[in-house]
Amino acid sequence: MPSHPRRRVGRLPAALVLAVAVGCGAPTEKVTPGRFPGVAVQAQAMSTSPAFADQAGDGLLLSNGAPARIRLDGSLGPLESHPGNVQPPGAAQALFPLSTHAALLAASNGLYLVQSGWMLEAPWGPQLDPTGVRGTTDAGDGSAWIAHDTGLYRLKAGALSELKVGGRSVTGLTAVVASRAEDGTPAVWFAHAGGLSAVVTSDTGLKVRSASLPGASSLKFRTLAAVGDSDTAPGEVWALTDTGEVYRDAESGWRRLELPAKATSLAAAGRTAWVTVEGKGVTGAPLYRYDADARTWETVDGLPAPSSSLLAADASGAAWVTLTDDAGAKATYLVAKGRTPRVRGLDQNMQLPEGELVVQAAFPPGPAPKEVHFLLDGATDVPATGPLYSLGGDTDDGKPRSYSFVGLSQGVHTLSLKATYADDATAERVVPYAFLPSSQEVLGWDKDIRPIHEARCAKCHVSGPGIPLDSYELWKANAADIVTYVREKRMPADGPLEPDLILKIQRWVQGGQLP
């Protein structure tokens, strides 16, 4: 995460009316939303269980006791039990996000990682009862966290360890999410029997802090969500209680949201949060969308059914929802504000070393845009043409060409994707990322990469279910795929690599894959 210390806001936008809440002492933010027509892509009916949306726009949702991979256009993608599994997953129970492109599946036969069309047995899965998982989150530092009935667990370097407070397990866990602590430092928030707390990393190890939200110890939190960092503002943690109250911790501290009706579900990704409310709330509009960059609320008009359940939010600002009509019929939709494009190949807050990357635009079904432009830091304008819409253009044989990021300054940058349609409608996606130029160090496979392979890759890619990668020659031959999978946190199968190890692999590949 970029470094964003807590900043005091001198004046809030006029749309946000704040008053002192009676009794709890927390300010109240009255939600007075505007309206926008929702653009919905229909998929087959799915379960109303919380699900997962990756940063490319695809969704992983449950359907009739099995996970289903739903593409941006609503069609089904392949998803199978990996042939190297000892046993298939069995009946699916729940899905949880584990990284930008991977989810954790709790199934009758254990815990499985779902990514790239495969369901793989989690190597550490036997340590946890799959029915006890209550939430997961990717901390962004090479660790993932699991809230479980038996305690709070950290998955790092392929090993699972339990966080204990005062020598005791954390009990009554209901949710966990990575976001900013109240002082702006990176943290992992968790809701538990004692209220709401955050784990931060200090020089002496992990420290647990209680939230400063007044009355938090007496509240029962059902859902936690996080609005991510941008290049100009820090992220936010959001919380939904079992009584339907929604709280958010922004730059000026905690406040309770005063919605038109009782909140029933909450989800967030990228710079957008979504909330559903009980009944219709505002007539015909039970779904609310918060834009953290504009600091505005809007309600979705034109949905084909009056009742909605949030399944997942994706980083583009869209959300997967199940809509229920007055007769009880259900359908699943991907709801967006406008014809939201997706950026594939560059994820939110990704860390890039000096080098090249294939970056493409993808669009939901409907008319093709008449113009597509990529903008780097709002200045460098790169037009792109279909059908590939590649930032680097096309090769002579019709494949997307990589784009060179060489020459950028170190720090946080933005890539904007803007599309204009024949009816003059526009759509935009902005992706912040960190650029970390390569050092002058010469990296070699035997000295620098082999230790990573032996510690994190060999268990699957020597005698395990993965393709063989037990030599320098095999790593070199598969270098492009390896970089993609570790950068997108699809691999290793036992959890994401630490950011410095991902960067080391990228730099080794870009430095010529020396032996």
N, C-alpha and C positions, 0 to 999 in steps of 0.2 A: 504494500500500500504506500502511496505517496505520503510524505509527512505533512499532517494537517493539525497543528495545535489548536486547542479550543480558542475561538475568537468570539468576542462579544458583538452582537448586532446592534447598531445604534438605532435603526428604525426598521420596523417590519412592514411588508407590503400592506396596502390598505385592505386587501381581500382577507387578511388574517386579523380577526378581531379577538383580542386577548382580554381576559378578565380574571380576577382571583377566584378560584373555585372555593366554595364554602366547605369547610371541614378538613379537606386534605391539604390545602395550601399550595397545590400545583396550579399553574395558570391553565386556563381553558382556551383552546383555539376553536372558534366556531367555524365550521365548514360551510361555506356558501359557494357551491360549485357553479361553474358555467356548464355548458352542454356541448357535446359534439356527437356527430353521427358515427356509430361504430361500424367498422368494416370487419365482417365475420366470415371465416372460412370454416365450413362444416366438415367434421370427421364422424366416424361411426360413434355410437353412444358408448361412453366410458363410465367407469365407476366414479363416484364422487370423492374417492380417497385422494389426499394430497399426492402430487406427482412431481415430475421433474421436466424442466425445459432447458436444453443446452443453448449455447450462445450462437449456434448456427441457425436456430429457429425450430429444430425438431423437438418433439415432445416424447416423453416416456410416461405412459399412463396405464392404469390397470383396466382390464376388460375381461369379465367372466373368469376371474381367478388366474389371469395370466397377464404379464406385462406386454404392452404393445408399443411399437415405435411408430410415431405419427410424423409424417413429413410436413413441410411448410404448406403444401397444397392440400393437406387433409388425407392423402393416401397412406397406406400402410407400408412400412419398410421392413426388411428382413430382421428377425431377432430369434436366435437359436441358442440352445444350451451348447456350450463349447464341448467338442469331442474329447478333450482332455479331462473333463469333470469326472469324478468318481461316480456321482449320481446327478441326475437332472434336478432342477430346483423344486419341482412339485408345485403345489398350489401357491400362488402369489398372495402375500398378505399386505404388503405396503412397499412404497418406493420412497427413497430419500436422496437428496442431492449429495454427492461426495466430492465433485470437482466441476470444472466448467463443462466437461463433456462426458461425465460418468456419474452413474447413480448406484446406490446400494439397494439391493432387492432383499427384503425379508420374505422368505418362502418356507414352506413346510419342511423342506430338507436342509435348511440352513440359510446362511447369508451369501449373496452372490453380487459380484460387480457387473454392472450392465454398461457396455460401451462398444461402439463400432459394430453393432449387430450381434454381439455375443453376450451370453451370460456365463461368467466364470466364477467358480468357487473361490470365495475369499480365503486366502491362506490362514488368516487369523480367525476366521468365522467360527470354528468350533468352540472358541472361548466365550461366546455370547449366545444366549437363547434368542433366536430371531423374533419371537413374539414380544420381547421386552424392549425393542428399539423404539425410542420416542422421538428422535431427531438426530440429524447429522449436519456438519458444516465443514467446509474447507477453509482453514485459517489463512491460507495464502503464503505460509512460511514453510511449506513442505510437510505440514501436519494436517490431519483431519480429526474431528472430534465427534464422539458418539454419546448421546444421552440415552441411558438405558435404565431399566427398572432397578438394576443392581448398583448403578453408579455412573459417574462421568468418566469417559475413557478418551485417551489421546492416542491416535495412530500416527507414529512417526518412525521413519527409517524401517518400515515394514513390521514394526513391533507395536503391540497394544499395551498400554499402561494405564492404571487408574489414578485419577486425581483425587486425593483425600484432603479434607479440610479438618485440621486439628486431629489428624490420625483416623478420621472416620469417613466412610463413604458418603457421598452426597445422595440424599434420598428425595423421593417425590419429584423426580425430573419430568418435565413435560415438553421442553423445547430447548434448542441450542442454535446460536447463529454467530458468525464472525462479523464484527463491525468495529466501530471506534469506541474506545472507552470515553468516559465523560471528560477526560483531559485531552482527548484527541489521539491518544496512542492506540496502536492496534490491539484488539482484545477479542476474546470469545465470551459472549454472553450466554448465560444459562438460567432457565426458570426452574425453580425447585420448591420444596416444601417450605423453605424459609424466605421465599420471595424471589428476588432478581439479583444476580451477581455477575461479575465479569472477571475473567482470568486474563492477566497481563504478564508479560515476560520482563523480568528485571535482571539485574546483574547477579542476583543470588538465586535465580530460578523463577518458578511460576508463583504469582501472588494473586489472591482472590480479594476482590473489593465488592462491597454491597452497593447497590444502586442508591443514588441520592433522591430518587423519586419518593415523595412523601407518601407514607402508608403502604409502600411496596411489600412489606413483610406480611400484610394482611390480605393482599390480593392473590388470586389464583390465576396464573398466566397460562393461556392455552396455546398461543402461537407467538413466535418471535420471527421477525423478518428484518432484512437489512437493505437500505438504499446505499449503493456503492459510492466510492470516491469519484470525483471528476477532476479535471485539471485545475479547477479553481475553488472547489469546495470539498469539505470532508464528507464521509458517509454518515448515515444515521441508523440507529437501531429503533425498531418499532415493536410494540407489544400489544397483544389482544388478550383480554381477561375472559374468564368464563361467564361474566355477566354482560359481555358485549362492549366493554369500554376499550378504547384504543388510545395508546400513549406513544409519543415519539420524542426522542432525545435529539434535538437539533443543536445548532451553534449556541443558542441562548438558553439551553437547558430543557428539562422535561416539561411537557404539557399534555393535557388530556384533550382529545379531539371530540368536539360536540357535533355529532353526525345527525342527519335528519331522522334516523331510526337506529335501532340496536344493531351493532355490527355482528355479522355471523362468520366471516372469514377474512383473512388477511394474507397477502403475498407481496413480495417485492423482489426486484432484480434490476441491475443497472441503476438508473437514476429515477425509477418509477415505482410507486407503491399502488396496490389495488386493494379495495375494501368492498365487500358485499354487505348489504343490510337486510334486516328482517322485513318481510313484506315488500311492498313496492317503494317505500321511502318516498322519493319524488316519483310521481305517477309514471309508470312504465320504465323506470330507471333505477334498478336496484344495485347497479355496479358503478363504483366511483374510482377515479384515477387521479393520482397526485404526481405532478411533474416537479421533481426536486430542483431542477435548474431554473424553471420559471416561477417556482413556488406558488403554483396554482392548482386548484381542484377543478375537475370536470366530471360530469356524469354522462354515461353512455346512453344515447338515444338510439331508437330503431332496432333494439334487440328483438329476435323473433319469439321470445318467450319472457314472461314477467319475473321469473324466479331464477336465481343463479347461484352456483357454488364455485368458488375458486379452486382450481386444481394446481396451477403453477404459473409463475410469471417468468418471462424471458427478458434478457438484458436489452432488447431492442425497445422495450416499453409496451409489449403486447402481453396477453394473458390467455391461458387455456382455461375455459370455464365450461361447466355443464349447466345447460338451461333447461328448466322444467316449465311446461305450459300448464294451463289451468286444468287440463284433463290428466295431468300426471306424466305425460310423455316426456322423455329426456333426450337431449342431443348434446353433443360436445362440439364446441367452437373454439377457434383461435381468434380472439377479439383484439383489434388494434385501432389506433387513431390514425386513420388514413392508410395508404398502401405502404405500410412500413417495410422498408428494405432491410436486409440483413447483410452484415459484413462477415465473410467467411475467410478464415486464415489468420485473422488478427482479433484476439479476444480483449474484452474489457480489462484494463490494467495489466496486460501482458508485458513481460520484460523481454526486450529485444537487444541482442548484441549487434554490433556493426555487421551488416551483411544483407542478404536478399531474402525475400519472402513472397510467396504467391498469395495475393489478396484478391478476392472476387466479391461481386455483389450478387445477391439472390433476392427475388421478388415473389410475393404471394401471387396466386392465380388471378388472372384478369388481363386487361390490356397492357402491352409492353410500354415502358416509358419511351418518350421521344428523345429525351436527353438524359444522360447519366454522367455525373462528374464526381471525382474524388478530390477533396481539398485537404492538403496537409497544413496543419496549424492555421487554417482559414486563409492561406495565402497561395500556395502552389496549387494550381488548378490542372487536374489531369482528366481529360474526357475519356470515357470508356464506352465501347460499343458491344451490342449483343452478338451472339447469344452468351458469350463468356463473361462479359462485363469485368474484365481483368484490369487491375490497377497498372500492371506492367504491359498490357496489350497482349497480343497473340503471337505465337511462334509460326513459322512457315507451315508446319504440319497441323495447325489448328488447335494447339494446346495453350493454356494460359501461361504467360511469361512472368517470371518473378520480377519484383520491383526492388531496386537497390535503395536502402536506407542510409547508405554511406554519406557522411558529411553532416548528419544531424548533431546538434549539441546534446550533451548529456542532460537527462532530466525527463519531465513529463511532457508529452506531445499529444496532439489529437489528430485523428483521421476522420473527416466528415464525408459521408456519402449522400449526395443530393440527386433526386430524380424529379424530372418534370414530365407531365403527361399531356396528351393532346388536348384535354379539357382545361389545361393550365393548372391543374392540381399539382401540388408538390409534396414530396416526402423526404425525410432526412433521418440519418442515423449518425450519431457522433460517438466515436470510440476513443477514450483516452488510453494511452499506453506509455510505458517507460522505456527510454532508449539508453542503453548502457554500453558505450563504445568498448570494443575489445582492448585488453591490455596488450603489451608487447610480448607477453609470455608465449613461448612456443609450446604447444600442447601435443603430446604424443599418446597413442593408444595404450602402450604398455605401462607408461608412467602415470598417466592421468585418468584414462578411461577404464582400463582393466579393473582397478579397484572398485569403481562404481558398478561395473558388470558383475563382479564376484559378490558384492554385498547385496545388490538389489535385483539383478536380472537373471543370474545363473540358475536360481531355483526353478524358473519357468522355461528358460531358453537354453538349457543344456540337456537335462534329462526330463524336463517337465513338458507341459502341453504346448508351449510356444515354439515358434520356428527356431532352428538352431542358430545361436549367436555366440558360439564358444571359441571364436578366433578373431584375430584382427581382420582377416580377409572377409569374413562374414559381416562384421560390423561395417566395414567400408562399403561392401556391396549393398547393404540395407540402410546406409547412413541417412538418406532423405526421409525414409519412413520412420526411423528411430527418432529423429529430431521432431517430426510432426507429432508423434505419439507422446513423447515426454513433455513437449511444450504445451500441448493441449491437455496434459494430465490424464491421458487415457491409460498410460502405463507409468510405472510398474503396476502389476495387478494387486500388490499388497499395500498400495497407497502412493500418493504423489511424491516425487522427488523434492528435495530442498531446492529453492530457487538458484542457489549458487551452483548446484550440480547440473541443473537444467542448462544454465548459462555455459558451464564448462563443456557439456556435450555439444551445444550449438557452436561454440567457438572452435572446438576441435574439428567439427565438420567444415565450418567456413574457412578454417586455416589450412585446409588441404588434406585432412584425415591422415596425418602422419602416423607411422607405426610406433 
